[in-house]
């Protein structure tokens, strides 16, 4: 089962390919996605990366949290299960 990582404070111009390239040095990336606004289609400034191995994912979280990317310090942590209700 893939290990899901939340990546926040992304520059608006970041693409899924950019996100994948940022995490690939740490291990196999199964999926990288940028969350977009439903109405405008523009980036909401965060995304998710699914990595094949938990150990690689934890190393990526450790090394990329507060890493300056595009002039912004990234927020990188283990993705939390989505809460219902909205």
Biotite code that builds the C-alpha atoms (Angstrom):
import biotite.structure as struc

atoms = struc.array([
    struc.Atom([0.000, 0.000, 0.000], chain_id="A", res_id=1, res_name="UNK", atom_name="CA", element="C"),
    struc.Atom([1.455, 3.399, -0.928], chain_id="A", res_id=2, res_name="UNK", atom_name="CA", element="C"),
    struc.Atom([2.494, 5.864, 1.754], chain_id="A", res_id=3, res_name="UNK", atom_name="CA", element="C"),
    struc.Atom([0.773, 9.224, 1.224], chain_id="A", res_id=4, res_name="UNK", atom_name="CA", element="C"),
    struc.Atom([2.515, 12.546, 1.891], chain_id="A", res_id=5, res_name="UNK", atom_name="CA", element="C"),
    struc.Atom([0.938, 16.011, 2.163], chain_id="A", res_id=6, res_name="UNK", atom_name="CA", element="C"),
    struc.Atom([2.970, 18.831, 0.580], chain_id="A", res_id=7, res_name="UNK", atom_name="CA", element="C"),
    struc.Atom([1.872, 22.382, 1.391], chain_id="A", res_id=8, res_name="UNK", atom_name="CA", element="C"),
    struc.Atom([2.972, 25.953, 0.647], chain_id="A", res_id=9, res_name="UNK", atom_name="CA", element="C"),
    struc.Atom([3.758, 25.059, -2.972], chain_id="A", res_id=10, res_name="UNK", atom_name="CA", element="C"),
    struc.Atom([4.351, 27.840, -5.490], chain_id="A", res_id=11, res_name="UNK", atom_name="CA", element="C"),
    struc.Atom([1.208, 28.300, -7.628], chain_id="A", res_id=12, res_name="UNK", atom_name="CA", element="C"),
    struc.Atom([3.152, 27.301, -10.765], chain_id="A", res_id=13, res_name="UNK", atom_name="CA", element="C"),
    struc.Atom([4.119, 23.827, -9.449], chain_id="A", res_id=14, res_name="UNK", atom_name="CA", element="C"),
    struc.Atom([2.973, 20.963, -11.711], chain_id="A", res_id=15, res_name="UNK", atom_name="CA", element="C"),
    struc.Atom([2.465, 17.295, -10.815], chain_id="A", res_id=16, res_name="UNK", atom_name="CA", element="C"),
    struc.Atom([5.663, 16.532, -12.787], chain_id="A", res_id=17, res_name="UNK", atom_name="CA", element="C"),
    struc.Atom([7.572, 19.111, -10.686], chain_id="A", res_id=18, res_name="UNK", atom_name="CA", element="C"),
    struc.Atom([6.264, 17.480, -7.511], chain_id="A", res_id=19, res_name="UNK", atom_name="CA", element="C"),
    struc.Atom([7.225, 14.006, -8.745], chain_id="A", res_id=20, res_name="UNK", atom_name="CA", element="C"),
    struc.Atom([10.747, 15.220, -9.626], chain_id="A", res_id=21, res_name="UNK", atom_name="CA", element="C"),
    struc.Atom([11.154, 16.726, -6.140], chain_id="A", res_id=22, res_name="UNK", atom_name="CA", element="C"),
    struc.Atom([10.396, 13.389, -4.436], chain_id="A", res_id=23, res_name="UNK", atom_name="CA", element="C"),
    struc.Atom([11.940, 10.868, -6.859], chain_id="A", res_id=24, res_name="UNK", atom_name="CA", element="C"),
    struc.Atom([15.488, 11.160, -5.410], chain_id="A", res_id=25, res_name="UNK", atom_name="CA", element="C"),
    struc.Atom([14.097, 9.576, -2.215], chain_id="A", res_id=26, res_name="UNK", atom_name="CA", element="C"),
    struc.Atom([12.421, 6.548, -3.807], chain_id="A", res_id=27, res_name="UNK", atom_name="CA", element="C"),
    struc.Atom([9.694, 5.338, -6.141], chain_id="A", res_id=28, res_name="UNK", atom_name="CA", element="C"),
    struc.Atom([6.851, 7.834, -6.572], chain_id="A", res_id=29, res_name="UNK", atom_name="CA", element="C"),
    struc.Atom([3.599, 6.090, -7.467], chain_id="A", res_id=30, res_name="UNK", atom_name="CA", element="C"),
    struc.Atom([1.526, 9.242, -7.848], chain_id="A", res_id=31, res_name="UNK", atom_name="CA", element="C"),
    struc.Atom([1.924, 13.011, -7.527], chain_id="A", res_id=32, res_name="UNK", atom_name="CA", element="C"),
    struc.Atom([-1.020, 15.390, -7.706], chain_id="A", res_id=33, res_name="UNK", atom_name="CA", element="C"),
    struc.Atom([-1.646, 19.081, -7.204], chain_id="A", res_id=34, res_name="UNK", atom_name="CA", element="C"),
    struc.Atom([-5.006, 20.021, -5.711], chain_id="A", res_id=35, res_name="UNK", atom_name="CA", element="C"),
    struc.Atom([-6.856, 22.588, -7.825], chain_id="A", res_id=36, res_name="UNK", atom_name="CA", element="C"),
    struc.Atom([-9.824, 24.841, -7.253], chain_id="A", res_id=37, res_name="UNK", atom_name="CA", element="C"),
    struc.Atom([-12.953, 23.229, -8.730], chain_id="A", res_id=38, res_name="UNK", atom_name="CA", element="C"),
    struc.Atom([-14.215, 26.454, -10.259], chain_id="A", res_id=39, res_name="UNK", atom_name="CA", element="C"),
    struc.Atom([-11.055, 28.089, -11.581], chain_id="A", res_id=40, res_name="UNK", atom_name="CA", element="C"),
    struc.Atom([-8.811, 25.056, -12.108], chain_id="A", res_id=41, res_name="UNK", atom_name="CA", element="C"),
    struc.Atom([-5.933, 26.959, -10.455], chain_id="A", res_id=42, res_name="UNK", atom_name="CA", element="C"),
    struc.Atom([-3.596, 25.355, -7.946], chain_id="A", res_id=43, res_name="UNK", atom_name="CA", element="C"),
    struc.Atom([-4.627, 25.662, -4.304], chain_id="A", res_id=44, res_name="UNK", atom_name="CA", element="C"),
    struc.Atom([-0.960, 25.583, -3.261], chain_id="A", res_id=45, res_name="UNK", atom_name="CA", element="C"),
    struc.Atom([-0.808, 22.037, -1.965], chain_id="A", res_id=46, res_name="UNK", atom_name="CA", element="C"),
    struc.Atom([-0.676, 18.488, -3.196], chain_id="A", res_id=47, res_name="UNK", atom_name="CA", element="C"),
    struc.Atom([-0.066, 14.872, -2.345], chain_id="A", res_id=48, res_name="UNK", atom_name="CA", element="C"),
    struc.Atom([2.651, 12.379, -3.220], chain_id="A", res_id=49, res_name="UNK", atom_name="CA", element="C"),
    struc.Atom([2.212, 8.605, -2.893], chain_id="A", res_id=50, res_name="UNK", atom_name="CA", element="C"),
    struc.Atom([5.464, 6.718, -2.414], chain_id="A", res_id=51, res_name="UNK", atom_name="CA", element="C"),
    struc.Atom([5.921, 2.956, -2.727], chain_id="A", res_id=52, res_name="UNK", atom_name="CA", element="C"),
    struc.Atom([8.008, 2.509, 0.436], chain_id="A", res_id=53, res_name="UNK", atom_name="CA", element="C"),
    struc.Atom([7.322, 3.946, 3.869], chain_id="A", res_id=54, res_name="UNK", atom_name="CA", element="C"),
    struc.Atom([11.022, 4.246, 4.751], chain_id="A", res_id=55, res_name="UNK", atom_name="CA", element="C"),
    struc.Atom([11.710, 6.336, 1.625], chain_id="A", res_id=56, res_name="UNK", atom_name="CA", element="C"),
    struc.Atom([8.632, 8.453, 2.328], chain_id="A", res_id=57, res_name="UNK", atom_name="CA", element="C"),
    struc.Atom([9.713, 9.150, 5.908], chain_id="A", res_id=58, res_name="UNK", atom_name="CA", element="C"),
    struc.Atom([13.188, 10.170, 4.701], chain_id="A", res_id=59, res_name="UNK", atom_name="CA", element="C"),
    struc.Atom([11.616, 12.511, 2.129], chain_id="A", res_id=60, res_name="UNK", atom_name="CA", element="C"),
    struc.Atom([9.364, 14.050, 4.805], chain_id="A", res_id=61, res_name="UNK", atom_name="CA", element="C"),
    struc.Atom([12.336, 14.558, 7.107], chain_id="A", res_id=62, res_name="UNK", atom_name="CA", element="C"),
    struc.Atom([14.527, 16.161, 4.460], chain_id="A", res_id=63, res_name="UNK", atom_name="CA", element="C"),
    struc.Atom([11.927, 18.206, 2.559], chain_id="A", res_id=64, res_name="UNK", atom_name="CA", element="C"),
    struc.Atom([9.947, 19.704, 5.468], chain_id="A", res_id=65, res_name="UNK", atom_name="CA", element="C"),
    struc.Atom([10.877, 23.425, 5.560], chain_id="A", res_id=66, res_name="UNK", atom_name="CA", element="C"),
    struc.Atom([12.940, 22.933, 2.373], chain_id="A", res_id=67, res_name="UNK", atom_name="CA", element="C"),
    struc.Atom([12.896, 26.137, 0.350], chain_id="A", res_id=68, res_name="UNK", atom_name="CA", element="C"),
    struc.Atom([11.252, 25.443, -3.009], chain_id="A", res_id=69, res_name="UNK", atom_name="CA", element="C"),
    struc.Atom([10.429, 28.267, -5.396], chain_id="A", res_id=70, res_name="UNK", atom_name="CA", element="C"),
    struc.Atom([11.245, 30.749, -2.645], chain_id="A", res_id=71, res_name="UNK", atom_name="CA", element="C"),
    struc.Atom([8.814, 29.168, -0.164], chain_id="A", res_id=72, res_name="UNK", atom_name="CA", element="C"),
    struc.Atom([9.443, 26.810, 2.772], chain_id="A", res_id=73, res_name="UNK", atom_name="CA", element="C"),
    struc.Atom([7.507, 23.615, 2.129], chain_id="A", res_id=74, res_name="UNK", atom_name="CA", element="C"),
    struc.Atom([5.239, 21.962, 4.680], chain_id="A", res_id=75, res_name="UNK", atom_name="CA", element="C"),
    struc.Atom([5.738, 18.208, 4.252], chain_id="A", res_id=76, res_name="UNK", atom_name="CA", element="C"),
    struc.Atom([4.172, 15.569, 6.475], chain_id="A", res_id=77, res_name="UNK", atom_name="CA", element="C"),
    struc.Atom([2.290, 12.303, 6.491], chain_id="A", res_id=78, res_name="UNK", atom_name="CA", element="C"),
    struc.Atom([-1.119, 12.778, 4.885], chain_id="A", res_id=79, res_name="UNK", atom_name="CA", element="C"),
    struc.Atom([-4.021, 12.398, 7.273], chain_id="A", res_id=80, res_name="UNK", atom_name="CA", element="C"),
    struc.Atom([-7.183, 10.507, 6.382], chain_id="A", res_id=81, res_name="UNK", atom_name="CA", element="C"),
    struc.Atom([-9.788, 12.871, 5.040], chain_id="A", res_id=82, res_name="UNK", atom_name="CA", element="C"),
    struc.Atom([-12.421, 13.845, 7.576], chain_id="A", res_id=83, res_name="UNK", atom_name="CA", element="C"),
    struc.Atom([-16.059, 13.554, 6.481], chain_id="A", res_id=84, res_name="UNK", atom_name="CA", element="C"),
    struc.Atom([-18.786, 16.128, 6.944], chain_id="A", res_id=85, res_name="UNK", atom_name="CA", element="C"),
    struc.Atom([-18.265, 18.723, 4.204], chain_id="A", res_id=86, res_name="UNK", atom_name="CA", element="C"),
])
